[in-house]
Amino acid sequence: MLAAALVPPTRSSTIVLRRDPLTNAVWRKTSQDGSYMFLWSFLGVRNDPLPVEDSYPVRYALQRNMEVRSTRVRPNAILWALEFFVIALLGAYDYLFLCRRRRKVPDFPPARE
């Protein structure tokens, strides 16, 4: 249970803006990735705002033929909740069926008086 709490599943979206120097066309490449991240690393991630093509810093970088990259990381809450549910279900199964079977005391014949 502790491992599931300390390593949450995450989704990351990366956007890369690049300008073609010959045609002045701006290419936008978007990629998404799912992964697991240690909790302290996840809390320390700085989520950049998504780049807007008409903002001044982005236009300035694209004029200089520089690449503009932005990454956003967010938790995958549904998968995280599903992991906790499965762990709780396996714990209940272990407690109800496997642990009780081991705890049964064999019936000895009654002591003679």
Secondary structure as a PSIPRED ss2 file (coil, helix, strand):
# PSIPRED VFORMAT (PSIPRED V4.0)

   1 M C   1.000  0.000  0.000
   2 L H   0.000  1.000  0.000
   3 A H   0.000  1.000  0.000
   4 A H   0.000  1.000  0.000
   5 A H   0.000  1.000  0.000
   6 L H   0.000  1.000  0.000
   7 V C   1.000  0.000  0.000
   8 P C   1.000  0.000  0.000
   9 P E   0.000  0.000  1.000
  10 T E   0.000  0.000  1.000
  11 R E   0.000  0.000  1.000
  12 S E   0.000  0.000  1.000
  13 S E   0.000  0.000  1.000
  14 T E   0.000  0.000  1.000
  15 I E   0.000  0.000  1.000
  16 V E   0.000  0.000  1.000
  17 L E   0.000  0.000  1.000
  18 R E   0.000  0.000  1.000
  19 R E   0.000  0.000  1.000
  20 D C   1.000  0.000  0.000
  21 P C   1.000  0.000  0.000
  22 L C   1.000  0.000  0.000
  23 T C   1.000  0.000  0.000
  24 N C   1.000  0.000  0.000
  25 A C   1.000  0.000  0.000
  26 V E   0.000  0.000  1.000
  27 W E   0.000  0.000  1.000
  28 R E   0.000  0.000  1.000
  29 K E   0.000  0.000  1.000
  30 T E   0.000  0.000  1.000
  31 S E   0.000  0.000  1.000
  32 Q E   0.000  0.000  1.000
  33 D E   0.000  0.000  1.000
  34 G E   0.000  0.000  1.000
  35 S E   0.000  0.000  1.000
  36 Y E   0.000  0.000  1.000
  37 M C   1.000  0.000  0.000
  38 F C   1.000  0.000  0.000
  39 L H   0.000  1.000  0.000
  40 W H   0.000  1.000  0.000
  41 S H   0.000  1.000  0.000
  42 F H   0.000  1.000  0.000
  43 L H   0.000  1.000  0.000
  44 G H   0.000  1.000  0.000
  45 V C   1.000  0.000  0.000
  46 R C   1.000  0.000  0.000
  47 N C   1.000  0.000  0.000
  48 D C   1.000  0.000  0.000
  49 P C   1.000  0.000  0.000
  50 L C   1.000  0.000  0.000
  51 P C   1.000  0.000  0.000
  52 V C   1.000  0.000  0.000
  53 E C   1.000  0.000  0.000
  54 D C   1.000  0.000  0.000
  55 S C   1.000  0.000  0.000
  56 Y H   0.000  1.000  0.000
  57 P H   0.000  1.000  0.000
  58 V H   0.000  1.000  0.000
  59 R H   0.000  1.000  0.000
  60 Y H   0.000  1.000  0.000
  61 A H   0.000  1.000  0.000
  62 L H   0.000  1.000  0.000
  63 Q H   0.000  1.000  0.000
  64 R C   1.000  0.000  0.000
  65 N C   1.000  0.000  0.000
  66 M C   1.000  0.000  0.000
  67 E C   1.000  0.000  0.000
  68 V E   0.000  0.000  1.000
  69 R E   0.000  0.000  1.000
  70 S E   0.000  0.000  1.000
  71 T E   0.000  0.000  1.000
  72 R E   0.000  0.000  1.000
  73 V E   0.000  0.000  1.000
  74 R E   0.000  0.000  1.000
  75 P E   0.000  0.000  1.000
  76 N C   1.000  0.000  0.000
  77 A H   0.000  1.000  0.000
  78 I H   0.000  1.000  0.000
  79 L H   0.000  1.000  0.000
  80 W H   0.000  1.000  0.000
  81 A H   0.000  1.000  0.000
  82 L H   0.000  1.000  0.000
  83 E H   0.000  1.000  0.000
  84 F H   0.000  1.000  0.000
  85 F H   0.000  1.000  0.000
  86 V H   0.000  1.000  0.000
  87 I H   0.000  1.000  0.000
  88 A H   0.000  1.000  0.000
  89 L H   0.000  1.000  0.000
  90 L H   0.000  1.000  0.000
  91 G H   0.000  1.000  0.000
  92 A H   0.000  1.000  0.000
  93 Y H   0.000  1.000  0.000
  94 D H   0.000  1.000  0.000
  95 Y H   0.000  1.000  0.000
  96 L H   0.000  1.000  0.000
  97 F H   0.000  1.000  0.000
  98 L H   0.000  1.000  0.000
  99 C H   0.000  1.000  0.000
 100 R H   0.000  1.000  0.000
 101 R H   0.000  1.000  0.000
 102 R H   0.000  1.000  0.000
 103 R H   0.000  1.000  0.000
 104 K C   1.000  0.000  0.000
 105 V C   1.000  0.000  0.000
 106 P C   1.000  0.000  0.000
 107 D C   1.000  0.000  0.000
 108 F C   1.000  0.000  0.000
 109 P C   1.000  0.000  0.000
 110 P C   1.000  0.000  0.000
 111 A C   1.000  0.000  0.000
 112 R C   1.000  0.000  0.000
 113 E C   1.000  0.000  0.000
